[in-house]
Amino acid sequence: MKRKPVIFVTNDDGLHAPGLRKLIEIMRSLGTVVVVAPDKPQSGTAHGITINVPLRLKTIVKEPGYEEYSCNGTPVDCVKLGFRVVLKVRPDMLVSGVNHGSNASINIIYSGTMAGVLEGAMAGIPSIGFSILNYSHDVNLEPCAKYIKQISENVLNLGLPAGVCLNVNIPYAPESAIQGIHICKQAGGTWQEDFDERIDPGGRKYYWLKGIFVKIDDAQDTDEYALEHNFISIVPVQFDFTAQQAIALLKTWPLNV
Amino acid sequence: MKRKPVIFVTNDDGLHAPGLRKLIEIMRSLGTVVVVAPDKPQSGTAHGITINVPLRLKTIVKEPGYEEYSCNGTPVDCVKLGFRVVLKVRPDMLVSGVNHGSNASINIIYSGTMAGVLEGAMAGIPSIGFSILNYSHDVNLEPCAKYIKQISENVLNLGLPAGVCLNVNIPYAPESAIQGIHICKQAGGTWQEDFDERIDPGGRKYYWLKGIFVKIDDAQDTDEYALEHNFISIVPVQFDFTAQQAIALLKTWPLNV
């Protein structure tokens, strides 16, 4: 690649999250970087878009080779605004994260980080989401930096198939313990959830969601299995949700009668 | 089925949307119905969950065979609260909608209606989302009622494969014009989007998202093709987002070096 690649960066933990700052640092070693990230945490917003409130964009940094903006919307809003309003060219790559917490298995469906990635893929841009299996904002991201750079260089050099993006999850482990990278599929899993029922000072009930993630998949070619064994997992992800294997079955149903 | 089936109903247009009221009416002819729906429109919230604000549940109706509650959260919150707090039994089926507007093609990814359906499927409940291709709240839902009932009866009688739910879209047409039902796949499509840039009274810029949907798929076995030809489309949908076909390619990449 002759000119420096243009790399678009977003996340869902917000502009000040250490995971985003580290990702920006790594990407600045690879190309021209434009960041549009939420002005506050947007975890759990999934693929939500803002339609009832006007969007605002605030310029934080604008210098040659690096621009940074905050937005009052979701990660998907950040990508749409970033592509349509901020960028003057199509980016060569979109990266999102580093998310503070796992987006492996079914957690992808709730993830704002991965929603930004899917939105990039839907626009035809090679896109990667990075997450580390630790919720702390003090997490040491140094051990995973070289892997993030290596995976990103591969995507810049080789591209990705149309309609496919990457969900990368990183075990929380010292560098010496990380075993390498596994290409794998999304593990079956479920949240065993419950609600914490409380009474407010006015005597009215309210509820907080709580739960624990449970893997329900013994296969060894999954992201959860890789992560349990201290491998970085890369799952290729698509936004065609058709369950192809069910089409033939449904065609046998007594419909159109 | 000897006892009356228990049917859980939700949507994303809110408790007062005519599409929901029609769906409730149809479901009450099939079984015991429990409704938990958002107290305000939640379109575009996708699979978002509420984690920073406590959830509230308000009892609207509680009588033998029929219960109705509103919730201040997203459709996914409604399903989680409904299953964990309201229902004393596992429902036999979940239905969501009738959404005022299309959820065909990639629109599924932004849809709160379909997020509720996917959440039901993730809990192992046979789940269906219904949408009609008309945004008006005055839309005549009579022509599609018999199809909604027929599809729901099939799901109650035959179940659905594990991990699969249904995305049903209904053309806006008089009953005589509806040609029947097609089982099909999600069409390729994209939003040609732009932002309406305006200046507020304080002199600051703000943005509204706008756009038009464009089909980019000539195949005849898609939901968009079916709907264009006045067929009701049924797409079986899964929440395993793995792009299986890309795994072999990624395994050839120079990683782990």
Boltz contact constraints between the chains, C-beta under 6 A:
constraints:
  - contact:
      token1: [A, 44]
      token2: [B, 49]
      max_distance: 6.0
  - contact:
      token1: [A, 44]
      token2: [B, 51]
      max_distance: 6.0
  - contact:
      token1: [A, 45]
      token2: [B, 48]
      max_distance: 6.0
  - contact:
      token1: [A, 46]
      token2: [B, 46]
      max_distance: 6.0
  - contact:
      token1: [A, 46]
      token2: [B, 47]
      max_distance: 6.0
  - contact:
      token1: [A, 46]
      token2: [B, 48]
      max_distance: 6.0
  - contact:
      token1: [A, 47]
      token2: [B, 46]
      max_distance: 6.0
  - contact:
      token1: [A, 47]
      token2: [B, 109]
      max_distance: 6.0
  - contact:
      token1: [A, 47]
      token2: [B, 110]
      max_distance: 6.0
  - contact:
      token1: [A, 48]
      token2: [B, 45]
      max_distance: 6.0
  - contact:
      token1: [A, 48]
      token2: [B, 46]
      max_distance: 6.0
  - contact:
      token1: [A, 48]
      token2: [B, 48]
      max_distance: 6.0
  - contact:
      token1: [A, 49]
      token2: [B, 44]
      max_distance: 6.0
  - contact:
      token1: [A, 49]
      token2: [B, 110]
      max_distance: 6.0
  - contact:
      token1: [A, 51]
      token2: [B, 44]
      max_distance: 6.0
  - contact:
      token1: [A, 54]
      token2: [B, 206]
      max_distance: 6.0
  - contact:
      token1: [A, 54]
      token2: [B, 208]
      max_distance: 6.0
  - contact:
      token1: [A, 55]
      token2: [B, 207]
      max_distance: 6.0
  - contact:
      token1: [A, 56]
      token2: [B, 206]
      max_distance: 6.0
  - contact:
      token1: [A, 84]
      token2: [B, 195]
      max_distance: 6.0
  - contact:
      token1: [A, 85]
      token2: [B, 195]
      max_distance: 6.0
  - contact:
      token1: [A, 108]
      token2: [B, 241]
      max_distance: 6.0
  - contact:
      token1: [A, 109]
      token2: [B, 47]
      max_distance: 6.0
  - contact:
      token1: [A, 109]
      token2: [B, 239]
      max_distance: 6.0
  - contact:
      token1: [A, 110]
      token2: [B, 47]
      max_distance: 6.0
  - contact:
      token1: [A, 110]
      token2: [B, 49]
      max_distance: 6.0
  - contact:
      token1: [A, 154]
      token2: [B, 253]
      max_distance: 6.0
  - contact:
      token1: [A, 161]
      token2: [B, 246]
      max_distance: 6.0
  - contact:
      token1: [A, 164]
      token2: [B, 243]
      max_distance: 6.0
  - contact:
      token1: [A, 164]
      token2: [B, 246]
      max_distance: 6.0
  - contact:
      token1: [A, 180]
      token2: [B, 256]
      max_distance: 6.0
  - contact:
      token1: [A, 181]
      token2: [B, 255]
      max_distance: 6.0
  - contact:
      token1: [A, 181]
      token2: [B, 256]
      max_distance: 6.0
  - contact:
      token1: [A, 183]
      token2: [B, 247]
      max_distance: 6.0
  - contact:
      token1: [A, 183]
      token2: [B, 250]
      max_distance: 6.0
  - contact:
      token1: [A, 183]
      token2: [B, 251]
      max_distance: 6.0
  - contact:
      token1: [A, 185]
      token2: [B, 242]
      max_distance: 6.0
  - contact:
      token1: [A, 186]
      token2: [B, 240]
      max_distance: 6.0
  - contact:
      token1: [A, 186]
      token2: [B, 242]
      max_distance: 6.0
  - contact:
      token1: [A, 195]
      token2: [B, 84]
      max_distance: 6.0
  - contact:
      token1: [A, 195]
      token2: [B, 85]
      max_distance: 6.0
  - contact:
      token1: [A, 206]
      token2: [B, 54]
      max_distance: 6.0
  - contact:
      token1: [A, 206]
      token2: [B, 56]
      max_distance: 6.0
  - contact:
      token1: [A, 207]
      token2: [B, 55]
      max_distance: 6.0
  - contact:
      token1: [A, 208]
      token2: [B, 54]
      max_distance: 6.0
  - contact:
      token1: [A, 235]
      token2: [B, 242]
      max_distance: 6.0
  - contact:
      token1: [A, 236]
      token2: [B, 243]
      max_distance: 6.0
  - contact:
      token1: [A, 236]
      token2: [B, 246]
      max_distance: 6.0
  - contact:
      token1: [A, 236]
      token2: [B, 250]
      max_distance: 6.0
  - contact:
      token1: [A, 237]
      token2: [B, 241]
      max_distance: 6.0
  - contact:
      token1: [A, 237]
      token2: [B, 243]
      max_distance: 6.0
  - contact:
      token1: [A, 238]
      token2: [B, 243]
      max_distance: 6.0
  - contact:
      token1: [A, 239]
      token2: [B, 109]
      max_distance: 6.0
  - contact:
      token1: [A, 240]
      token2: [B, 186]
      max_distance: 6.0
  - contact:
      token1: [A, 241]
      token2: [B, 108]
      max_distance: 6.0
  - contact:
      token1: [A, 241]
      token2: [B, 237]
      max_distance: 6.0
  - contact:
      token1: [A, 242]
      token2: [B, 185]
      max_distance: 6.0
  - contact:
      token1: [A, 242]
      token2: [B, 186]
      max_distance: 6.0
  - contact:
      token1: [A, 242]
      token2: [B, 235]
      max_distance: 6.0
  - contact:
      token1: [A, 243]
      token2: [B, 164]
      max_distance: 6.0
  - contact:
      token1: [A, 243]
      token2: [B, 236]
      max_distance: 6.0
  - contact:
      token1: [A, 243]
      token2: [B, 237]
      max_distance: 6.0
  - contact:
      token1: [A, 243]
      token2: [B, 238]
      max_distance: 6.0
  - contact:
      token1: [A, 246]
      token2: [B, 161]
      max_distance: 6.0
  - contact:
      token1: [A, 246]
      token2: [B, 164]
      max_distance: 6.0
  - contact:
      token1: [A, 246]
      token2: [B, 236]
      max_distance: 6.0
  - contact:
      token1: [A, 247]
      token2: [B, 183]
      max_distance: 6.0
  - contact:
      token1: [A, 250]
      token2: [B, 183]
      max_distance: 6.0
  - contact:
      token1: [A, 250]
      token2: [B, 236]
      max_distance: 6.0
  - contact:
      token1: [A, 251]
      token2: [B, 183]
      max_distance: 6.0
  - contact:
      token1: [A, 253]
      token2: [B, 154]
      max_distance: 6.0
  - contact:
      token1: [A, 255]
      token2: [B, 181]
      max_distance: 6.0
  - contact:
      token1: [A, 256]
      token2: [B, 180]
      max_distance: 6.0
  - contact:
      token1: [A, 256]
      token2: [B, 181]
      max_distance: 6.0
